[in-house]
Amino acid sequence: MGTNSTAAARHAYESLEPFHVLAYFNPGIGPAQDELGLDGYAFYTGGRGAPLAGAPGSVVAATFYNFSPALVASAWDAAQTRGLDAVNARRYEMLDEQFRTILGDDCELLAPLIPEFQAVADTLPFSGRPLAAAWASTDVPDAPHLAVWRTWTIVREWRGDNHIAELVSHGLDGIDAGVFHESELPDPSIHRRVLGKKLFQLTRGWSDDDWSESVERLSSRGLLESTGDSTRLTADGFALYQEIEDRTDAVSGRSLPDSLPDLVERTRPFVKKVIDAGVLPGTKKR
């Protein structure tokens, strides 16, 4: 991808992430869960982990990384009992409904982009990237918007696998990675997506004791400091944060093709419609 590969990788991730996360934030999730008889944890785990069918919950938890292994194991068991094929099919049905509601006739305009996104995915090395490799083995849906979503999901999970490798190399396990990421930065002007302590614990299944123990570990390493009820990265912690993000982008950028920035720009109008629908956290209907 040339000399600007690191910046291009970051730009692609930030630009297309809203298109992917529509799967996790939309008004169709509740009805889909109710129809399957699953709670939010099982629906999420079964949908995201569906390509790992047959794997034990511990393997799924390892690929999700910052989720409590106990939570993932329980949710995975529930999803498998209901049937991963049923969960996967219902989630695609939900996504189809949401994209058609948001994009309307523009769904068909995504068709020419499918082979280009697939070409991006085909360039990726999957060794050491288990979740991305699993998604790459899935069938391509017929609907253009679902085909683009599925193929970008491969790239997105591939980047996530790269990020996990960086976290592991710097000694940050699942809960530590979460506490580290959710802590305030010394420079508040830096834009990033965070959940906040309460939502992180709720969605990832970590207890207050888990959180406190992680704070102690990271504090003893000089990476963060407590500020009342919250935590903030120290100068060393902030330097590590930047190093992990930069290395994730650099590793990702080396394998992404030069054509990706142009493809991202041609996809951005569709992403903007998803954002303007106002269903994602922090967005308003326009």
C-alpha positions in Angstrom: 0.0 0.0 0.0 3.0 2.3 -0.2 4.5 4.8 2.3 1.1 5.9 3.5 0.0 2.3 4.4 -0.3 2.9 8.1 -2.6 6.0 7.7 -4.6 4.2 5.0 -5.2 1.2 7.2 -6.5 3.5 10.0 -8.6 5.5 7.7 -10.3 2.3 6.3 -11.0 1.0 9.7 -12.5 4.2 11.0 -14.5 4.9 7.9 -16.1 1.5 7.4 -16.6 0.4 11.1 -20.2 1.9 11.2 -21.2 -0.3 8.3 -20.0 -3.4 10.3 -21.4 -2.5 13.7 -24.9 -2.0 12.4 -25.0 -5.8 13.2 -24.8 -5.0 16.9 -26.8 -1.8 17.2 -30.2 -1.7 15.4 -33.9 -1.9 16.3 -34.2 -5.4 14.9 -32.0 -7.1 17.4 -34.6 -7.4 20.1 -37.2 -9.1 17.9 -34.5 -11.4 16.5 -33.4 -12.5 20.0 -37.0 -13.0 21.1 -37.7 -15.2 18.1 -34.7 -17.4 18.8 -35.3 -17.4 22.5 -31.8 -16.1 23.2 -30.5 -13.2 25.4 -28.2 -10.6 24.0 -25.0 -12.4 25.0 -25.9 -15.6 23.2 -27.2 -13.8 20.1 -24.0 -11.8 19.8 -21.7 -14.7 20.5 -23.5 -17.1 18.2 -23.7 -14.6 15.4 -20.1 -13.3 15.6 -18.7 -16.7 16.3 -20.9 -18.8 13.9 -18.0 -19.6 11.6 -16.3 -21.3 14.5 -19.0 -23.9 14.7 -17.8 -27.0 16.5 -15.1 -25.2 18.6 -15.4 -25.2 22.4 -16.3 -22.0 24.2 -12.7 -21.5 25.3 -11.6 -21.1 21.7 -14.4 -18.6 20.9 -13.4 -16.6 24.1 -9.8 -16.6 22.9 -10.7 -15.0 19.6 -13.0 -12.5 21.2 -10.2 -11.7 23.7 -11.6 -8.9 25.9 -14.7 -10.8 27.0 -14.9 -12.9 30.1 -14.3 -16.5 29.1 -17.0 -17.6 31.5 -19.6 -15.3 29.8 -18.6 -16.4 26.3 -18.7 -20.1 27.3 -22.2 -19.8 28.7 -23.4 -17.7 25.7 -21.8 -20.1 23.2 -23.5 -23.1 24.8 -26.9 -21.4 24.6 -26.3 -20.4 20.9 -25.2 -23.9 20.0 -28.2 -25.4 21.7 -30.5 -23.2 19.7 -28.4 -23.9 16.5 -25.7 -21.7 15.1 -27.1 -22.0 11.6 -30.4 -20.6 12.9 -28.6 -17.8 14.7 -26.5 -16.9 11.7 -29.5 -17.0 9.3 -31.7 -14.9 11.6 -28.9 -12.3 12.0 -28.5 -12.0 8.3 -32.3 -11.7 7.9 -32.1 -8.9 10.5 -29.3 -7.2 8.7 -31.1 -7.4 5.4 -34.1 -5.7 6.9 -32.0 -2.9 8.5 -29.9 -2.2 5.4 -33.0 -2.2 3.1 -34.7 0.2 5.5 -31.7 2.5 5.6 -30.3 2.3 2.1 -33.5 1.5 0.1 -32.8 1.1 -3.6 -29.1 2.1 -3.0 -28.5 -1.5 -1.8 -28.2 -2.6 -5.4 -25.6 0.1 -6.0 -23.2 -1.9 -3.8 -23.1 -4.8 -6.2 -20.1 -3.5 -8.3 -18.1 -3.2 -5.1 -18.4 -6.8 -4.1 -15.6 -8.2 -6.2 -13.4 -5.3 -5.1 -13.9 -6.0 -1.4 -13.4 -9.7 -2.1 -10.1 -8.9 -3.8 -9.0 -7.1 -0.7 -9.9 -10.0 1.5 -8.1 -12.4 -0.9 -4.8 -10.5 -0.4 -4.8 -11.1 3.4 -2.5 -13.6 5.1 -4.6 -15.6 7.6 -1.9 -17.4 9.5 -2.3 -16.4 13.2 -5.7 -14.8 12.5 -8.2 -17.4 13.5 -11.4 -15.4 13.6 -10.7 -13.7 10.2 -9.8 -17.1 8.7 -13.1 -18.5 10.0 -15.1 -15.7 8.4 -13.2 -16.1 5.2 -14.5 -19.7 5.0 -18.2 -18.5 5.0 -20.5 -18.4 2.0 -21.1 -15.0 0.2 -24.7 -13.9 0.6 -26.7 -13.1 -2.5 -27.8 -9.6 -1.4 -25.2 -7.0 -2.3 -25.3 -5.2 1.0 -24.9 -8.4 2.9 -22.1 -9.6 0.6 -20.2 -6.3 1.3 -20.9 -6.6 5.0 -19.6 -10.1 5.1 -16.5 -9.4 3.2 -15.6 -6.3 5.1 -16.2 -8.3 8.3 -13.3 -10.6 7.2 -11.0 -7.6 6.9 -12.3 -6.0 10.1 -11.8 -9.2 12.1 -8.4 -9.7 10.5 -7.4 -6.3 11.8 -8.7 -7.2 15.2 -6.6 -10.4 15.1 -3.6 -8.2 14.4 -4.5 -5.9 17.3 -4.8 -8.9 19.7 -1.3 -10.0 18.7 0.0 -6.6 19.7 -1.9 -6.7 23.0 -0.4 -10.1 23.8 3.1 -9.0 22.9 2.7 -6.2 25.4 1.4 -8.3 28.2 -2.2 -7.1 28.2 -4.7 -9.9 28.6 -8.5 -9.6 28.0 -9.5 -7.6 31.0 -6.3 -5.6 31.2 -6.7 -4.7 27.5 -10.2 -3.5 28.3 -9.3 -1.4 31.4 -6.3 0.0 29.5 -8.5 1.1 26.6 -11.3 2.5 28.6 -9.0 4.6 30.8 -8.9 8.4 30.0 -6.1 9.6 27.8 -3.7 12.4 28.9 -4.6 14.1 25.7 -8.5 14.4 25.6 -8.4 15.8 22.0 -7.7 12.3 20.6 -10.8 10.8 19.1 -11.6 7.2 19.7 -14.5 4.9 20.5 -14.9 3.9 24.1 -17.7 2.1 26.0 -17.0 3.4 29.5 -16.4 1.2 32.5 -20.0 0.3 33.3 -21.0 -0.6 29.7 -17.7 -2.5 29.2 -18.3 -4.6 32.2 -21.9 -5.2 31.3 -21.2 -6.3 27.7 -18.0 -8.1 28.4 -19.0 -9.9 31.6 -16.3 -8.7 34.0 -17.0 -8.1 37.7 -16.0 -5.1 39.9 -13.3 -7.3 41.5 -11.9 -8.2 38.0 -11.8 -4.6 37.2 -10.1 -3.6 40.4 -7.5 -6.3 40.2 -6.7 -5.2 36.6 -6.3 -1.6 37.8 -3.8 -2.7 40.4 -1.8 -4.7 37.9 -1.7 -1.9 35.4 -0.9 0.7 38.1 2.0 -1.4 39.3 3.4 -1.4 35.8 3.2 2.4 35.8 0.6 2.4 32.9 -2.3 4.1 34.6 -3.4 6.0 37.7 -6.7 6.1 39.6 -8.5 9.5 39.5 -11.4 9.1 41.9 -13.9 6.7 40.3 -12.0 6.6 37.0 -8.6 5.8 35.6 -6.2 7.7 33.4 -3.2 6.5 31.4 0.2 7.8 32.6 2.7 9.2 30.2 4.2 5.7 29.8 0.7 4.2 29.4 -0.2 6.7 26.7 3.1 6.0 24.9 2.2 2.3 25.0 -1.3 3.0 23.8 0.0 4.9 20.8 2.6 2.2 20.1 0.0 -0.5 20.0 -2.4 1.4 17.8 0.4 2.4 15.4 1.8 -1.1 15.2 -1.7 -2.5 14.6 -2.1 0.0 11.7 1.4 -0.7 10.4 1.0 -4.5 10.4 -2.4 -4.2 8.8 -1.3 -1.7 6.2 1.5 -3.9 4.9 -1.0 -6.4 3.6 -3.8 -4.2 2.3 -3.8 -3.3 -1.4 -3.1 0.2 -2.8 -6.7 0.1 -4.2 -8.3 0.2 -0.8 -8.4 4.0 -0.1 -10.3 4.5 -3.4 -12.7 1.7 -2.5 -13.3 3.2 0.9 -14.1 6.6 -0.6 -16.7 5.0 -2.9 -18.2 3.2 0.0 -18.4 6.2 2.3 -21.8 7.5 1.0 -23.4 4.2 2.0 -21.7 4.4 5.4 -22.9 7.9 5.8 -26.5 6.8 5.3 -26.0 4.2 8.1 -24.7 6.9 10.4 -27.5 9.3 9.5 -30.1 6.7 10.3 -29.4 7.5 13.9 -29.5 3.9 15.2 -25.8 3.6 16.1 -24.6 4.8 19.6 -23.7 8.5 19.5 -25.6 9.3 16.3 -28.8 11.2 15.6 -31.3 10.7 12.8 -30.8 13.2 10.0 
